[in-house]
Structure formats: C-alpha cells, structure tokens
Amino acid sequence: MNREYLTDELAGVIAASIIPEIRKQMREAMGHRLWSEMIHATAPLERKFTAVMRKYFREQMAVVRANMKKMPKAYRRKDAVDFWTFGRREWDERLRKEGTAFMKEVTEREGPRVMQQLHHMVPDAEGRMAGVGFDVTNPNVSKYLDERSFKFAGGINDTTFNDLRRELAEGMNAGEGMRELAARVSMLEENYARYRSMMVARSETIRTANAAAEMSYVQSGVIEKKEWWAAGDERTCGHCMELHGQVVEVNTNFRNLGEEVAWKPSEAIEDLMA
C-alpha cells in the first residue's frame, strides 16, 4: 500500500480531530477577550453606581429609623412595618430616575463601543456595515430604558421591604424593644452598604451592557444570533455556567435565569473561525 497515501490519510484523521478543539479554544479566547474588554470599559460606571446605590440605601434606612422614632408605639401592632417603612411611590420614582440615568450612560458608552468592535470583527465589514453606527435615538433604546428602570426600581424596593418586614417581625416576636429593633435596621443598612449596593450595581451594569450589545447587533444588520458566554470567574452564577455556549437568535431570551453573562455575536465569530 502507498506509504504516502497512508501518511496523508493519517494526517487528515489527526487534523479532523484537532481542528474542532482548535476552533473551540479560539472561540473561548475570543469570549475571554470580549468579556475583559467589556469589564474594563464598564468598571468606572459600576463603581459610580455602587456609590449611588450605597447612598440610596443609607438614606432609605434613615427614613425608617426616623419613622420608628415618630411612632414608637406602633411596634405593638402586627402591621408595624407599614407605619415605619419608606413611602414606596416616592422611593420607587427616585430609583427609577437614578437607574434610568445610569442605564442610559452605560448604553451610550457600550453601544458605540460594541458597534466599533463589529466593524473590526465581521468579515467584509466595510461593504456590509458601511456607514453603520450605533443610534442612541433608536426607539428600542428608550423602550428598554423605560421598561427596565421601572422593573429595576420595583424589584429592588420589593426586596428591601421584605427584608425589613422579616427583620422587624423576628425582633418583635422575640420581645425586643425599640432600641433593639432600630439596631436591626442599622445592621441591615450596613449589609446593604457593604455588599448589596455593589452586587446591584454589578448586576445592572452587566445587564445593561449586554442589552446595549444586543441592540448594536440588531442595528448592525449583519448579526442574527448571539451566544451565551459565561466568564467562569467570581462574578459568574451557577445558572450562567449551565447555559455557557448556548446560541439563540437576537431579541430572543436564553432563559429567565442568571445575571452574570456576556453575550458575543455568534455569526461574526463563526465566520472568523471558518
């Protein structure tokens, strides 16, 4: 049998087994690079919004303690939290406005950055994306900001109200007085200031950056699919790792689970790897 033919055939078998792994490694490297660039670009905004949320939570808890001083006998009632807590309409509206301003800033920064990225990544970008830039006035941008900020404010304050109700109920059931109950509020405030403010800011930064990226994909006219890419670092939740590598069409939900995720334009990467 022809030795040269065997060598060529063996080389073909080896290549067939190695190339998919090489493609996988290249895709992972591309994902890591896009993730790192996104984190680097949005880190200052995340820190800025962390400070906003810290101030918001501290002032909110201060209102609760002030209400407790005004109505100290309310602790005898089962609905004491309703007397002591913050006004939902006022605080929802404040957070919605602050959230909208933050999300708008992230979108205005990330949208153009991702669009510029696509110009470099997509093959024949000059012909396929000539003159295409990110349009911040697009109705889909304002639609996202309005809907997300409303849901964001309501969700944050729902959690805060439930935390307050639980803490105060536990204290009252244990026979604690006003001083001990106020201490519980202060302890919750410190937890929010140290940890929750950062987690909220991080989650919303990544969520909004991903939304801006997807809007860029749609506006580009050349990206039809997106891929769920989880960094696998300390920011990543378990649900995100489960969905790592899943590909769906743009404007389609992967699944209503998980927060820490970076999307990447699947079609463009597939073209580059071909």
Steps between C-alpha positions, in 0.01 A plus 500: 500500500622852422683635806445859385125437474495356853689802630256739333202301627638493856570871484140556394369296794721686744397835354133404520537430872719801581328775301175494702702537819701784349178672395362454852811651655487793262134559585579491871789740453275735305237481772755578773627797302152644443411446865818669620445797270143540622601482868782749446270742317218485755698475826497879565123508448451205734698675773301819443166323530617307806543837674155608382338186638693524827371855553149394403489211748646707786248780452219247470589334829535840665137569407394172662682581825351850502150354457566262787586794726185687395274198563666293774178335614431359156709193585202370695309462173538207263527741206774708664722481192234682298528793741877504513608421148582743218240633255507266202382744234760762592792257529402300192490817296836619630668169422336482160644840409845418636491159331395649168785752508750226577370257237496778241865577573598133468305465175649815349847369576460131422281527190755690289790297642342169401402637159861601441603152610274349236659714230831329579363150562254441218656385170453752219372750755572795272252374246241355735505770769601808305394809690326302775533645849314454826186714511424603858175662382365168374154435657620161626758675717247721678258207523759289678595780741138572593401137551815389678524797737138448608556130567836569666364754749203286595709187544763666716245657733294181521809324633578781742144507635498122546836509678372770735179310568694183582753669727246703695259208529777280643589770750143562610433128535809480722362776722761758402449867577539801273874529555559140393266536202680815386829311532363237261426771246853637538647154455298453181621839379864403548446178309344694215775763501783244499366225280160550342580838344798348319309192385208708372735732312697209353189315391341803334825603335541162334131473416495842334830443321362176358181676391705771328706232326188328372357827377828553315469155341148581381592844370803362316278292274762224474464313831213256522597294804655547841686259725481471877856528625574461871839617626527230766646747750379626839231706327333199341188335643422130466216550253733687267751217489222257411410710196857563386523460121125507430417683176166666423376766261536864602196644682437152643534406866747228593312424818373714785779395731838649590652845484876476452533440128674653202344460159710478189391519133486134399480550124805726484715256699380205292607688186839576647557137597392356163 
